[in-house]
Amino acid sequence: MLVRCLLVVALAPAAGRLALAEENNGGRARWQVYSPAPAPKKHPCLENPPNMTENTGGEAGEVVHDYGGLECYVTGPRRSGGRAVILVSDYYGFRAPKLRKIADKVAYQLGCYVVVPDLLFGDPYTDDPARPFEEWIKTHSPVEAAENTKPLIAALKKDGTSTVGVGGYCWGGKVAVELSKTEETIARSYVPLKSLGVHHLVKIFPDAPHGFACRYNATDPFAVKTAEEARADMVKWFDKYLKIMKR
C-alpha cells in the first residue's frame, strides 16, 4: 500500500507557502510552491486610518450645527481681524480628534477663526467591508463638496470675515483645489497649485507615510516631528498670504 504524507511549512504570508511532498518512492522528495491569491490592493489614501476615539487632551472649540448650511467644528476668536481658515478633512471626516487638535493649534498660532466643516454630511468612510471604498467614493465628490463650501464662505463674509484661507488633507486637498479655481477671495490652498498659476508650496517629507500630517502616531517621535513641521509650514504660509490677500 502506498503511503503519502504532506508537510506544510509556513514561511511568510507575502511569499506564499512552501510544501514538501514526500512519497515512499525511494525516499525522493520534491518542493512545491503554492502561491496564494493576491490580496486586493487597498487605496493608498486609506492607509494609516485615524484613531477616532483617541484622547488628545480636549478641544478648545465647539460644534455648531448650522454654519452656512453645514455642521462645523469651530475654534479660535470669532472676531479676528477679518481672517479665517477653513480646514477640510480627509475621507474620515471632521470628527477626527487629531484634525480638531490641529485646528485648535492653527487658530491659536494665527490668532484667527478656524472652521472644520462636515462636508461628508455625517457619512465618513469607515472601512466597512460591506461598503467598499469604490462604492463609497461615488457619492462623495470633491467637486460637489467645493460647491457646498461656498455658502460657508458667504456666511463667514457676512460675519465680517474679509479674507478666507482654505486648506485640506487628502480628499480635502482636492476640495481646496476646486475652490481655488473659482473663489477669488480665497488665500489659496496648502497644496501644489503650480498648474493653476496661484501661490503654492511644495515640500517633500521623505519616509513619511500617507496621512502623516493629520493621522500621525503620537507615540512615534519621527511622526510627531514631521507632522509638527508640516503644520508649522502651513501656519507660516497662511500667515503670509492671508495678509497679502487682505491688502
N, C-alpha and C positions, 0 to 999 in steps of 0.2 A: 504494500500500500504506500502511495506517495504521501509524504507529509510536507506541508508547506507552512511557513511562518513568515510574518511580516512585522518588521520593526520600524516604527516611525519615530524620527528624531526631529524635534522642533528646533530650528536654527534661529531664525529671526522672521518676524511677520512680513517684513518688506522683501525678504529674499525668498519667500516661498518655503516649502517643506522638502526635506530630504528623506527619502525612504530607502531602506536596504531590504531588498527582496532576496531571500536565500532559499534555494531549493536543495533537496537532498539528491543532487545530481552530480555527485563527485566533489562536493564542497565548494563549488564555484558560486560566486555571489556577484550581484551587479547593483549599482546605484541607479536610481531613477529620480528625476527631478519633477516634482508636481508643482506647477505654478498656479497660485490661486487667482481667481478673477480679480482684476484690478479694482481697487476701491474707487468709488465715484469721487471725482475731484471736488473739493469744497471751494466755493468762491473765495478768492483771497481777501475780500473785504470782510469776511465773516470770521477770519482768524482772530484769536485773542479777544473773545467777546467780553464785555464789561461785567463786573460783579454788581448786579442790580440791588443787592442787599448790603453792600459794603458801608461800613461806618467811616465817614470821612471827617467826623468831628462837628457835624451840624451844618446848617445852612444859614447864611446871612440874609437871604432873600425870602420871597414868598411866591405862592402860586396865585395868579389871577385867572379867572375863568372866562373872561371875555375882553381881550385887548385886541382891537382890530379884527374881531371875529374868531380869535384863536385863544386857546388856553396857553398860558405862558408862565415860565419861571422868571421873575424879575428881581433884580438886585442892584444896589447902588443908589446914589442920590437921584431922585426924580428930576429935580431942577439942577442940572449940572452944566451950566454954561452953554446949553444948546447942543450938546454932544450925546450921542447914544450909539451903542453897538448891539447888533443882532448876531447871536451865535446860533448856527443851525446844526442840529445833531446829525449823527450818522444813522445807520439803519436801526439802531437800538433805541432811539428816541430821547426825548427831553428829560426823562426821569432818571437817567444815569447819574449816580451820585458824583462821580469824578467830573462830569461835564458841568454840573451845577457848581462844584467847588472851583472849577476853572473860571466860570462866570463871576463868582464872588471875587476871586483874585484880580481878574481883569477890571472889574468895577472899582475895586479899591485902588489899584495901581494907576488907572487912568482918571479916577475921580469922576466917572460918568455912569450913566444908566445903562445896564446891560439886560437884554431880553433874550430868553431862550424859548422860542415858540414850539408848540407841538404841531409840527407840520405833517405828522403821520396820523393825526386825529385819533389818538388812542389805540393805534394799531401798529406798534413797532414790530420789527422782526424778532422772533422768539426762539429760533432754532427748533421749531416744532416739525418733527418728521412728517406729520400729516399735511403740512403745508410747506412744500419745498420753496426755497428762495426764488426759484424761477417763476413760480406762481405768484408769490407774494409781491415781487417787484413790479408785476404787470399793473398793479393798482396803486403804485407809489411813484409817480413820475416826478422827477425834479423840476421839469418844466411847469407842471401844474402847481407844484409846491412854491415855485417862484411867483406865480400869479397870486397864490394865496397869501404871500408875504406882503404884497403891495398895500392891502388895506391896513396892515400893521404899521407900515412905514407912514401911511397917511395919518394914522392915529397918533403916532409919535410926533409928527409935524404939528398936528392940531394941539398937542400938549406943550408946544413951544420948542421942540427939537428942530434945529436948523440943519444939522449935519448927522447923517446916519452911516455908520460903517457896518459891513456885513462880512462875517467870517463863517466858515463851515468846515466840518470834518467829514471826509469821505463823501457820502451821499450829500451831506450838507454843503460840501465844496462845490458840487455840481449845481446846487440851488443858487449859491452865491454867484457862480459864473453866469447863470441865466439872468439873474437880476442885474448884473453888471452890464449886460448888453442893452438894457432899457432904462435903468434908473440913473439919470444924470447927476442926482444929488448924493449918490452913494459914494463914500470913500471906498475904493474898490477892494475886492475880496483878498484875503490872505491865501491866495492860490496862484499858480503860474498863469499869467494872463498876457503873455507877450504877444500871442496871436491876435488878441483883441485890441492891442495898441493902448493899453492902460497901465497904470503903475502896478508893478508886481515885484515879488521877491521869491526867488527860488533858492532853496538851501537843502542840501542832501545830508541826511544823518546816516552814516554807514552802520550797518549791523542792527539798525532799529527795526523792530517788527511792524507790521501794518497796525495802524491804530495807536502807535506809540505815544502820540501827543495827548490823547484823551482816554486811552484804555490801558495805561501803563500799570505795571506791577509795583505797588507802593513799597514792597519789601526788597526790591531789586535796585541797588544804588545806580547802576547804569541806566535803567529805565526811568528812574526819577530824574536823573541828571538831564537826559535828553528831552524829557517832557517839559521840565522847567526851562530849559534853553529855548525850546520851541515856543513856549508861552511868552517868554521874555522878548523874543523876536517879534511875535505878533503884537504885543503891547507897544513896543517901540515903533513898529510900522504904523499902527493905528494912531498913536500919539502924533506922529509926524503928519500923516495925511488928513486926519480929521481937522487939524489946524489949518492946513493948506486949503481944504475944501470950504472952510468957514469964511475965508477971506473974500 
